[in-house]
Amino acid sequence: MSAKPKIIYQPRRSWLHSLHALVKLCWLIGLSISLFVIASPLWILAVLLLIIVSFPLAGLDLRRDVRGMRFLTTMGALLFTLQVIFNHTGSVILDTALGPLNLQVTDGGVAAGVYVGGRFLALILMSYLFVLTTDPSDLAYGLMRVGLPYRYGFVLITALRLAPLFEIESNTVYQAQLTRGVKYDVRSPRRFVYLARQLILPLLVSALSKVDDLAVSMEGRCFGKYATRTYRRTPKYTIWDTLALILLGLGLLAMVGIALWRV
């Protein structure tokens, strides 16, 4: 059985990986805002196409590196179908009978389906692309260099580093309990709560152990003693980052112009 893809940074040699973490964060926030501000199916499709093309350019594969891709596409298709069935605004483009039901499809319903379903996929895939191409340490260091207190930066790094570790340990506990004959495929609510408790308790003990070891290590290194800190490795800001920010700024200006023009 093939292992599930992990939602962690995937080191590659690509233009997207080489961009500064804060630049990619600005792109993520800017495009996310645009998906809600510009209520246009064409814009949604353009952003979605840009994201899909960016995956192979970054050395990533949608089917291999994105967990639950089949579920995401199914949800997007479901959102599209619901809008097509229940949204009857605009002109009728299809009116047919399916047994006792009368299916009426309008251009407004199709446009709303593309907007809702495409926006859902674009937001999820864009977040995936950011996580897979951004080193958590680079992101935290970049935030600390622009004013974030390093204590909060350390919290961010620790959370991003431990999340995949706890995922691996939860799978280990799950497989170990399966070998001991524990049956998770039960439908009784009381049995489900009992099994969930049996799974969470070992994870909680492991988490407390790791937190204790981390606290001792931080105390041994005098964490928090000084107001400033040094950095072993700092991300470099290049001309490509400047060009990416300029392109983002022009895009945001165009977005504001389109929104005002539509009003």
DONUFI-592478 format. One record per residue (C-alpha): residue number from 1; chain; x, y, z. Coordinates in Angstrom, 3 decimals. Each point is the difference from the previous one (the first is absolute). Example, Ala and Ser with C-alpha at 12.3 -4.5 7.8 and 13.67 -1.06 7.14 Angstrom:
BEGIN
pator,timar,east,north,up
1,A,12.300,-4.500,7.800
2,A,1.370,3.440,-0.660
//
This chain:
BEGIN
pator,timar,east,north,up
1,A,0.000,0.000,0.000
2,A,1.479,3.355,-1.040
3,A,0.517,2.604,2.681
4,A,-2.253,3.019,0.060
5,A,1.623,3.288,-1.009
6,A,1.028,2.147,2.943
7,A,-1.139,3.616,0.225
8,A,3.525,1.273,0.592
9,A,2.635,1.947,-1.857
10,A,1.333,-1.825,-3.061
11,A,3.492,1.273,-0.873
12,A,0.508,0.476,-3.732
13,A,2.108,2.150,-2.301
14,A,-2.597,2.240,-1.615
15,A,-0.757,3.674,-0.424
16,A,-2.901,-0.230,2.441
17,A,2.124,-1.604,2.704
18,A,2.653,2.698,-0.410
19,A,-2.417,2.884,0.613
20,A,0.060,1.639,3.423
21,A,-2.525,-1.495,2.438
22,A,-1.606,3.377,0.708
23,A,-0.430,0.642,-3.721
24,A,-1.855,-3.285,-0.365
25,A,-2.072,0.854,3.065
26,A,-0.979,3.320,-1.586
27,A,-1.007,-1.826,-3.190
28,A,-2.059,-2.478,2.006
29,A,-1.849,2.754,1.869
30,A,-0.437,2.180,-3.088
31,A,-1.399,-2.739,-2.207
32,A,-2.244,-1.269,2.792
33,A,-1.508,3.461,0.420
34,A,-0.465,0.353,-3.750
35,A,-2.002,-3.228,-0.128
36,A,-2.615,1.594,2.263
37,A,0.154,3.557,-1.325
38,A,-0.262,-0.789,-3.720
39,A,-3.209,-2.000,-0.425
40,A,0.900,-1.129,-3.509
41,A,0.142,-3.644,-1.160
42,A,2.644,0.952,-2.578
43,A,2.266,1.373,2.734
44,A,-0.527,-3.141,2.084
45,A,0.925,-2.202,-2.957
46,A,3.062,2.159,-0.757
47,A,1.283,-0.274,3.589
48,A,-0.747,-3.725,0.101
49,A,1.877,-0.521,-3.274
50,A,2.955,2.007,1.337
51,A,0.131,-2.187,3.107
52,A,-0.244,-3.254,-1.958
53,A,2.796,1.085,-2.351
54,A,2.165,1.067,2.964
55,A,0.078,-3.530,1.436
56,A,2.070,-1.638,-2.793
57,A,2.106,3.170,-0.320
58,A,0.889,-0.432,3.683
59,A,0.891,-3.676,-0.503
60,A,-3.191,-1.208,1.686
61,A,-2.779,-2.316,-1.110
62,A,-3.638,0.580,0.877
63,A,-0.878,-3.671,0.300
64,A,3.158,-0.944,1.880
65,A,0.611,2.956,2.322
66,A,-3.529,1.208,0.796
67,A,-1.772,-2.113,2.571
68,A,-3.651,-0.731,-0.674
69,A,0.039,1.319,-3.572
70,A,-2.908,-2.286,-0.921
71,A,-2.012,1.295,2.964
72,A,0.769,3.625,-0.909
73,A,-1.089,-0.435,-3.603
74,A,-3.131,-1.839,1.135
75,A,-0.899,2.832,2.373
76,A,0.643,2.580,-2.713
77,A,-2.211,-1.928,-2.425
78,A,-2.695,-0.324,2.682
79,A,0.007,3.750,0.664
80,A,-0.228,0.634,-3.737
81,A,-2.895,-2.451,-0.400
82,A,-1.971,1.477,2.892
83,A,0.244,3.480,-1.476
84,A,-1.029,-1.257,-3.439
85,A,-3.038,-1.815,1.402
86,A,-1.306,2.574,2.480
87,A,1.165,3.324,-1.493
88,A,-2.428,1.020,-2.753
89,A,1.161,3.557,-0.656
90,A,0.656,1.135,-3.554
91,A,-1.066,-1.526,-3.296
92,A,-1.036,-3.634,-0.342
93,A,2.501,-2.078,-1.984
94,A,-1.432,-3.462,0.775
95,A,-3.478,-1.083,1.046
96,A,-0.573,-3.730,0.167
97,A,-1.879,-2.553,2.049
98,A,1.797,-2.686,1.989
99,A,-2.805,-2.326,0.939
100,A,-2.323,1.831,2.414
101,A,2.497,2.886,0.354
102,A,0.332,2.971,-2.308
103,A,3.625,1.116,-0.401
104,A,0.450,3.599,-1.029
105,A,3.522,1.283,-0.601
106,A,0.684,3.711,-0.410
107,A,3.118,1.920,-0.932
108,A,-0.119,1.719,3.388
109,A,-0.004,-3.349,1.754
110,A,2.962,-1.236,-2.035
111,A,1.909,3.224,0.702
112,A,-0.781,-0.271,3.729
113,A,1.103,-3.648,-0.027
114,A,3.325,0.855,-1.608
115,A,0.491,2.858,2.461
116,A,-0.804,-2.004,3.155
117,A,1.618,-3.313,-0.973
118,A,3.025,1.604,-1.642
119,A,0.587,2.322,2.941
120,A,-0.050,-2.958,2.385
121,A,2.588,-1.890,-2.055
122,A,2.132,3.104,-0.552
123,A,0.208,0.828,3.711
124,A,0.907,-3.556,1.015
125,A,2.545,-0.577,-2.777
126,A,1.556,3.429,0.509
127,A,0.495,-0.750,3.701
128,A,1.485,-3.392,-0.892
129,A,2.404,1.649,-2.447
130,A,1.122,2.494,2.634
131,A,0.628,-2.683,2.632
132,A,1.793,-2.375,-2.389
133,A,2.364,2.690,-1.346
134,A,0.706,2.019,3.169
135,A,2.436,-1.034,2.698
136,A,-1.648,0.678,3.394
137,A,3.320,1.275,1.376
138,A,0.337,2.508,-2.847
139,A,-3.556,1.200,0.592
140,A,0.532,0.444,3.737
141,A,3.396,1.677,-0.482
142,A,-1.485,2.362,-2.565
143,A,-2.827,0.952,2.355
144,A,2.449,0.551,2.835
145,A,2.174,2.232,-2.156
146,A,-2.974,2.280,-0.714
147,A,-0.958,0.369,3.655
148,A,-1.593,-3.189,1.292
149,A,1.369,-0.799,3.497
150,A,2.261,-3.021,-0.259
151,A,-1.907,-1.816,2.728
152,A,-3.097,-0.051,-2.221
153,A,2.170,-0.951,-2.962
154,A,1.313,-2.957,1.955
155,A,-3.584,-1.027,0.801
156,A,-0.792,0.049,-3.725
157,A,3.055,-2.088,-0.893
158,A,-0.715,-2.507,2.770
159,A,-3.637,-0.431,-1.031
160,A,0.893,-0.516,-3.655
161,A,2.790,-2.434,0.872
162,A,-1.958,-2.104,2.494
163,A,-3.230,-0.316,-1.988
164,A,1.439,-2.531,-2.524
165,A,1.717,-1.844,2.851
166,A,-3.262,-0.437,1.886
167,A,-1.635,-1.152,-3.216
168,A,2.614,-2.739,-0.379
169,A,-0.357,-1.039,3.640
170,A,-3.793,-0.133,-0.254
171,A,0.315,-2.324,-2.981
172,A,2.500,-2.135,1.966
173,A,-2.393,-0.273,2.946
174,A,-2.866,-0.802,-2.354
175,A,1.921,-2.786,-1.762
176,A,1.242,-1.412,3.328
177,A,-3.528,-0.212,1.353
178,A,-1.205,-1.660,-3.197
179,A,2.633,-2.733,0.444
180,A,-1.328,-0.535,3.529
181,A,-3.469,-0.678,-1.341
182,A,-1.640,3.354,0.675
183,A,-2.895,0.510,-2.411
184,A,-0.522,3.586,-1.085
185,A,-2.725,-0.754,-2.549
186,A,-2.859,0.204,2.516
187,A,-3.214,1.991,-0.227
188,A,-0.905,0.309,3.659
189,A,0.524,3.615,1.224
190,A,1.086,-1.202,3.435
191,A,2.512,-2.401,-1.548
192,A,1.304,2.766,-2.256
193,A,0.613,2.304,2.986
194,A,1.808,-2.811,1.814
195,A,2.283,-0.731,-2.975
196,A,0.698,3.700,-0.535
197,A,1.063,0.252,3.618
198,A,2.294,-3.003,-0.398
199,A,1.637,1.722,-2.970
200,A,0.283,3.474,1.526
201,A,1.413,-1.074,3.367
202,A,3.312,-1.397,-1.364
203,A,0.373,3.093,-2.189
204,A,-0.559,2.252,3.001
205,A,2.648,-1.831,2.028
206,A,2.437,0.252,-2.917
207,A,-0.744,3.717,-0.457
208,A,0.580,0.758,3.678
209,A,3.293,-1.881,-0.119
210,A,1.182,1.983,-3.007
211,A,-1.099,3.291,1.548
212,A,1.942,-0.811,3.164
213,A,3.145,-0.847,-1.976
214,A,-0.394,3.171,-2.060
215,A,-0.403,2.143,3.131
216,A,3.188,-1.436,1.541
217,A,1.884,0.598,-3.244
218,A,-1.225,3.609,-0.198
219,A,0.990,0.693,3.609
220,A,3.459,-1.434,-0.650
221,A,0.427,2.456,-2.883
222,A,-1.269,2.993,2.047
223,A,-2.959,0.532,-2.278
224,A,-1.639,3.391,0.634
225,A,2.889,1.495,1.933
226,A,0.847,2.612,-2.628
227,A,-2.281,2.413,-1.837
228,A,1.539,-0.844,-3.385
229,A,1.345,-3.192,-1.481
230,A,2.408,-1.151,-2.667
231,A,-0.861,-2.071,-3.060
232,A,1.868,-2.973,-1.317
233,A,-1.429,0.507,-3.482
234,A,-1.920,2.981,-1.334
235,A,-2.012,-0.029,-3.252
236,A,1.375,2.286,-2.703
237,A,-2.134,2.583,-1.744
238,A,0.721,0.021,-3.753
239,A,-1.051,1.940,-3.074
240,A,-2.521,-2.737,-0.799
241,A,-1.774,0.729,3.265
242,A,-0.253,3.663,-0.961
243,A,-1.437,-0.891,-3.397
244,A,-2.497,-2.372,1.620
245,A,-1.164,2.732,2.391
246,A,-0.320,2.517,-2.838
247,A,-2.058,-2.493,-1.984
248,A,-2.195,-0.622,3.040
249,A,-0.467,3.724,0.550
250,A,-1.032,0.536,-3.606
251,A,-2.417,-2.885,0.289
252,A,-1.554,1.413,3.176
253,A,-0.402,3.412,-1.633
254,A,-1.688,-1.632,-2.963
255,A,-2.227,-1.943,2.416
256,A,-1.082,3.201,1.751
257,A,-0.632,1.649,-3.365
258,A,-2.160,-2.894,-1.180
259,A,-1.957,-0.015,3.261
260,A,-0.662,3.752,-0.230
261,A,-0.941,-0.276,-3.676
262,A,-2.532,-2.733,0.736
263,A,-1.580,2.188,2.680
//
